[in-house]
Amino acid sequence: KELLSRILRKKHGEVILKNYRMNMAVKAGENYMSEMYRVHCDYTRPSDSIETLHSWTVIVKSMPLTEMRETLAEFDMFGYEVEMLTNVIPAYSKFTSTAFAAECFHAFEEPFKFIILEDLKLSNFTSTNRKNGLDYDHCKLLMEKLGKFHASSILYTAENEKKVKTKFESRLFHPNHDNKHMRTFFVNGYLALLSTISERPDIFSSNLVAKLQNVKESFVAKMADGYQKQIKVNVITHGDLWVTNIMFKYDEQTGKPIDVIFVDFPMAFYGSPGVDINCFLNSSLQSDVYREKCKDLIQIYYNGFHEVLNENGYKNIPTFEDISNEFKQKLFHGFVISVSLLPLASMEKAIEDTGEGKQLDAIWDTNEMSSFRQSTYSNVNYLNQLTVETRTFHLYPKLHPIVFLR
């Protein structure tokens, strides 16, 4: 209560916290790295002539000590997110007035890992329906802001190069870290996809099955390159940029999206911008947007990217061709996303919680995964996405070992 009182006073001046209560901020299964709670605070102001009860909310993001999360401690994901929210992203305000994330009020390591954040709903941001995919208006906003986000990180890195390269070195698939659970998650997704298309010759060609089988032996190594291999342009990535980690604000009159903001940064790392671009494009778009607007969206990304760097007088701004090459060189990461995050985004229903914060364990546990894969990878939403003829692998077939063919 004392901590909440301090936060309240910082935001609202001299106030008195009367009571508070908590409830889940997201549905079970919608957030796989943490538990999210909304804390409702009721307070009064001594300056009021008549005592009036005011209300305010904050978000508490916690990481319960389940078996899976203890394993993920190897990657210091909590530390990455705290660094992003308390030091890195606030520093971006030096380079642009664009808001990228919620304000972080407090972060704790012990006895439990949790973060107290601004409730973005108070600023009229809301989550979107993940299984429907985003239309072009949503995607334009996202890609422009992502470009500005990456550009800001380049400017920040120019002033803090040693810190960034040390702190944000990717631990995913790094030879010095245990990656068995991550490897299981992605490989199981690949095998589930292979099984699904093999059993549906009415939809997928034998040629596609053969192409997917050919990459079997090199899948893990190519997947690791997505996180570990740097090319020419390097930024601090979001690292997990898909529809569940994005919130939009809408015009009250037209209902059209007017702003977007990012949430959840435990996967942030220093690497290619092509990782974030491919992650978003391969997990969160409506199929017609992917088919018709993919190249346009990369140009919109670059416009935002160039704008921030140019306004800050940055020398040697990467060209559009540089960014396009980053995208193309990370196409295999796009394929990895298609066999891991896209099925989750396409699910009709989220995985139900067991009441003990087990969503992440259920997704990555081998026993749980068998039934989960059967229902998820045969989902009609997912199959419709896979049968789009002009996904990235078709747009750039010579640059990628996988070509999606009907």
C-alpha positions in Angstrom: 0.0 0.0 0.0 2.9 2.4 0.8 4.4 1.8 -2.7 1.0 2.5 -4.4 0.7 5.7 -2.3 4.1 6.9 -3.4 3.2 6.3 -7.0 -0.1 8.0 -6.6 1.6 11.1 -5.1 4.1 11.2 -7.8 1.4 11.3 -10.5 -1.4 13.2 -8.8 0.3 15.3 -6.0 -0.8 15.2 -2.4 -3.4 12.4 -2.2 -4.5 9.8 0.3 -4.9 6.2 -0.9 -8.1 4.8 0.7 -8.2 1.2 -0.7 -7.1 -0.9 -3.7 -8.1 -4.1 -5.3 -6.7 -6.3 -8.1 -8.1 -8.4 -11.0 -6.6 -10.1 -14.1 -5.8 -7.6 -16.8 -5.8 -10.1 -19.7 -7.6 -13.4 -20.3 -5.8 -16.6 -19.4 -3.6 -17.7 -22.2 -3.3 -14.3 -23.9 0.0 -13.6 -22.3 2.6 -16.3 -22.3 5.6 -14.7 -20.5 3.9 -13.3 -17.4 0.8 -12.6 -15.4 -0.9 -9.3 -15.8 -3.0 -7.6 -13.1 -4.9 -4.4 -13.1 -4.8 -2.6 -9.7 -7.7 -0.3 -8.9 -6.8 2.5 -6.5 -9.3 4.7 -4.8 -8.0 8.0 -3.3 -9.0 11.4 -2.0 -7.4 14.8 -2.2 -7.1 16.9 1.0 -7.6 20.0 -1.2 -11.1 19.0 -2.1 -13.7 21.1 -0.3 -16.0 18.0 -0.1 -14.3 14.6 0.3 -14.6 12.9 -3.1 -13.4 9.4 -4.0 -11.2 9.4 -7.2 -10.1 6.3 -9.1 -6.9 5.4 -10.9 -5.5 2.1 -12.2 -2.0 0.7 -12.8 -0.8 -2.6 -14.3 1.3 -5.1 -12.3 3.2 -7.5 -14.5 4.6 -10.4 -12.5 6.6 -13.5 -13.4 5.5 -16.4 -11.2 8.1 -19.0 -10.3 6.8 -21.9 -12.4 9.2 -24.4 -13.7 9.3 -22.9 -17.2 9.9 -19.4 -16.0 12.7 -20.6 -13.7 14.3 -22.0 -16.9 13.8 -18.7 -18.7 15.7 -17.0 -15.9 18.8 -18.2 -17.8 18.0 -15.6 -20.4 17.4 -12.8 -17.8 14.2 -11.8 -19.7 13.0 -9.8 -16.7 16.2 -7.8 -16.6 16.0 -7.1 -20.4 12.5 -5.7 -20.0 13.3 -3.6 -16.9 16.3 -2.1 -18.7 14.2 -1.3 -21.7 11.3 0.3 -19.7 13.4 2.2 -17.1 16.5 3.3 -19.0 16.5 2.7 -22.8 13.0 3.7 -24.1 12.7 6.8 -21.8 16.1 8.0 -23.3 14.5 7.8 -26.8 12.5 11.0 -25.9 15.8 12.9 -26.5 15.5 11.9 -30.2 11.7 12.0 -30.9 8.5 12.9 -29.2 7.0 9.6 -30.3 5.8 7.4 -27.4 6.8 3.8 -27.7 5.8 2.1 -24.4 4.0 2.5 -21.1 5.6 4.5 -18.3 7.3 2.2 -15.8 6.7 3.3 -12.2 8.6 0.7 -10.3 10.4 -2.7 -10.8 11.3 -5.3 -8.2 13.7 -8.3 -8.4 13.1 -9.8 -4.9 11.3 -11.6 -3.4 9.3 -11.7 -6.6 9.9 -10.3 -10.0 7.3 -7.7 -10.9 6.9 -4.4 -12.7 4.3 -1.6 -12.0 3.3 0.1 -15.3 1.1 2.8 -16.6 -2.4 1.5 -17.5 -2.6 2.2 -21.2 -6.4 1.9 -21.2 -6.5 5.2 -19.4 -5.0 6.7 -22.5 -7.6 4.9 -24.7 -5.2 2.2 -26.0 -6.7 -1.2 -26.4 -5.7 -4.6 -27.7 -7.0 -5.9 -31.0 -8.5 -9.3 -32.0 -5.4 -11.4 -32.7 -7.0 -14.1 -34.7 -8.5 -11.8 -37.4 -5.2 -10.2 -38.3 -4.5 -6.5 -38.8 -5.8 -4.4 -41.8 -3.7 -2.0 -43.8 -4.5 1.1 -41.7 -3.3 -0.7 -38.5 -0.2 -2.0 -40.2 0.8 1.4 -41.6 0.8 2.9 -38.1 2.7 0.0 -36.7 5.4 0.0 -39.4 6.0 3.7 -39.2 6.4 3.6 -35.5 8.6 0.5 -35.6 10.9 2.5 -38.0 11.1 5.3 -35.5 11.7 2.9 -32.7 14.6 1.3 -34.4 16.1 4.6 -35.5 15.9 5.9 -31.9 17.9 2.8 -30.8 20.6 3.5 -33.4 21.0 7.0 -31.9 20.9 5.7 -28.4 23.5 3.0 -29.3 25.8 5.7 -30.8 26.0 7.2 -27.3 26.0 4.0 -25.3 27.7 1.5 -27.7 29.5 -0.7 -25.2 26.6 -0.9 -22.8 24.1 -1.8 -25.6 26.3 -4.5 -27.2 27.0 -6.1 -23.8 23.5 -5.7 -22.1 21.5 -6.6 -25.2 23.5 -9.5 -26.6 21.0 -12.1 -27.6 21.1 -15.1 -25.4 18.6 -17.0 -27.5 20.5 -19.9 -29.2 23.8 -18.5 -27.9 26.2 -21.4 -27.4 26.9 -20.4 -23.8 23.2 -20.8 -22.8 20.8 -23.7 -22.4 18.3 -23.4 -25.2 16.5 -26.8 -25.0 13.1 -25.4 -24.2 13.3 -22.7 -26.9 14.6 -25.3 -29.3 11.7 -27.7 -28.4 9.1 -24.9 -28.9 10.3 -24.0 -32.4 11.2 -27.5 -33.6 7.8 -28.8 -32.4 6.1 -26.1 -34.4 8.1 -27.0 -37.5 7.3 -30.7 -37.1 3.6 -29.8 -36.5 3.5 -27.8 -39.7 5.2 -30.6 -41.7 2.7 -33.1 -40.3 -0.3 -30.8 -41.1 0.6 -30.2 -44.7 1.6 -33.8 -45.3 -1.9 -34.8 -44.2 -3.7 -32.3 -46.4 -2.8 -33.0 -50.1 -6.1 -31.4 -51.0 -4.6 -28.0 -50.0 -0.8 -28.3 -50.1 1.3 -29.7 -52.9 3.8 -32.6 -52.5 6.4 -30.1 -53.8 5.9 -28.0 -50.7 6.2 -31.0 -48.5 9.5 -31.9 -50.1 10.8 -28.4 -49.6 9.9 -28.4 -46.0 11.5 -31.8 -45.4 14.7 -30.6 -47.1 15.2 -27.9 -44.4 14.8 -30.4 -41.6 18.5 -31.0 -40.8 19.4 -27.3 -41.0 16.3 -25.9 -39.3 17.9 -25.3 -35.8 21.1 -23.7 -37.2 19.2 -21.4 -39.6 16.8 -20.5 -36.8 19.7 -19.6 -34.5 21.1 -17.3 -37.2 18.0 -15.2 -36.9 19.0 -14.2 -33.4 22.8 -14.5 -33.5 23.9 -13.5 -37.0 24.3 -9.7 -37.5 24.4 -8.3 -41.1 25.0 -4.5 -41.6 22.3 -2.5 -39.8 21.8 -3.3 -36.1 19.2 -1.9 -33.7 17.7 -2.8 -30.3 14.8 -4.9 -31.4 11.5 -5.5 -29.7 12.2 -9.2 -30.2 8.6 -10.5 -30.0 6.6 -8.1 -32.2 3.3 -9.7 -32.9 -0.3 -8.7 -32.4 -0.6 -9.6 -28.7 2.3 -7.2 -27.9 0.7 -4.2 -29.6 -2.1 -1.8 -28.5 -3.9 0.8 -30.7 -5.8 4.0 -30.0 -8.8 4.8 -32.2 -10.6 8.0 -33.3 -13.8 8.3 -31.4 -15.7 9.5 -34.4 -14.4 7.4 -37.2 -13.2 4.3 -35.4 -10.0 4.4 -37.4 -6.6 3.7 -35.6 -4.7 6.9 -34.9 -1.8 5.6 -32.7 0.0 2.4 -31.7 2.2 1.5 -28.7 4.3 -1.5 -27.9 4.1 -3.7 -24.8 6.3 -6.6 -23.5 10.0 -6.3 -24.0 11.6 -9.4 -22.4 12.9 -10.6 -25.8 14.7 -7.4 -26.7 18.2 -7.8 -28.2 20.7 -6.0 -30.3 20.5 -7.3 -33.8 19.0 -7.0 -37.3 15.8 -4.9 -37.8 14.8 -7.7 -40.2 13.9 -9.8 -37.1 11.2 -7.5 -36.0 9.9 -6.7 -39.5 9.7 -10.4 -40.4 8.1 -11.3 -37.0 5.3 -8.7 -37.4 4.7 -9.4 -41.1 4.5 -13.1 -40.6 2.3 -13.2 -37.5 -0.1 -10.4 -37.4 -1.4 -9.3 -40.9 -4.6 -10.1 -42.7 -3.8 -12.4 -45.6 -4.8 -9.9 -48.3 -2.7 -7.2 -46.7 0.3 -9.5 -46.7 -0.3 -10.4 -50.3 -0.9 -6.9 -51.7 1.0 -4.5 -49.3 4.0 -6.2 -47.9 6.5 -4.2 -49.9 4.6 -0.9 -49.3 4.8 -1.6 -45.6 8.6 -1.9 -45.7 8.7 1.5 -47.4 6.5 3.0 -44.7 8.9 1.5 -42.1 11.8 3.2 -43.8 10.1 6.5 -44.0 9.8 6.6 -40.2 13.3 5.2 -39.8 14.9 7.8 -42.0 12.8 10.7 -40.5 14.2 10.2 -37.0 17.8 9.7 -38.1 17.7 12.7 -40.4 16.1 15.0 -37.9 18.9 14.2 -35.4 21.7 14.8 -38.0 22.8 11.2 -38.0 25.6 10.6 -40.6 25.6 7.6 -42.9 21.9 6.8 -42.6 21.2 3.3 -43.9 19.6 3.3 -47.3 16.3 1.7 -48.2 18.3 -1.0 -50.0 20.1 -1.7 -46.7 16.8 -2.2 -44.8 15.4 -4.3 -47.6 18.5 -6.5 -47.5 18.1 -6.9 -43.7 14.5 -8.0 -44.3 15.5 -10.5 -47.0 18.5 -11.9 -45.0 16.1 -12.7 -42.1 13.4 -14.3 -44.2 14.0 -17.6 -42.5 13.1 -16.0 -39.3 9.8 -15.1 -41.0 9.3 -18.8 -41.7 10.1 -19.6 -38.1 7.4 -17.2 -37.0 5.0 -18.8 -39.4 5.4 -22.1 -37.7 5.5 -20.7 -34.1 3.7 -17.4 -33.5 1.2 -17.4 -36.4 -0.5 -20.6 -35.1 -1.0 -18.9 -31.7 -2.3 -15.7 -33.3 -4.7 -17.7 -35.4 -6.2 -19.8 -32.5 -9.9 -19.5 -32.0 -9.5 -19.6 -28.2 -6.5 -19.0 -26.0 -5.0 -21.8 -24.0 -6.9 -21.9 -20.7 -5.0 -21.2 -17.5 -4.8 -23.9 -14.9 -5.0 -21.2 -12.2 -1.3 -21.4 -11.5 0.1 -19.4 -14.3 0.9 -22.4 -16.5 0.2 -21.1 -19.9 3.8 -21.0 -21.0 4.5 -24.4 -19.5 1.5 -25.8 -21.5 2.8 -24.4 -24.7 6.3 -25.7 -24.4 5.8 -28.9 -22.5 6.0 -31.9 -24.8 3.0 -33.8 -23.4 0.8 -30.7 -23.5 2.0 -29.8 -26.9 0.6 -32.9 -28.7 -3.0 -32.0 -28.2 -2.3 -28.3 -28.5 -0.6 -28.8 -31.8 -3.4 -30.9 -33.3 -6.0 -28.3 -32.6 -3.9 -25.3 -33.4 -2.1 -26.3 -36.6 -5.3 -27.7 -38.1 -7.2 -24.5 -37.4 -8.9 -23.1 -40.5 -7.6 -19.6 -39.7 -4.0 -20.8 -39.8 -4.5 -23.0 -42.9 -5.9 -20.0 -44.7 -2.8 -18.0 -43.9 -0.5 -20.7 -45.1 -2.3 -21.1 -48.4 -1.7 -17.4 -49.4 0.3 -17.8 -52.5 2.3 -14.6 -52.2 3.7 -14.8 -48.7 7.3 -13.6 -48.3 8.7 -16.9 -49.4 6.9 -16.5 -52.7 7.8 -12.8 -53.1 11.5 -13.6 -52.7 11.8 -17.3 -53.7 15.5 -17.1 -54.8 16.5 -15.8 -51.4 14.9 -18.5 -49.3 14.9 -22.3 -49.2 11.2 -22.5 -48.5 8.6 -21.4 -51.2 5.0 -21.7 -50.2 3.0 -23.2 -53.1 -0.6 -24.1 -53.3 
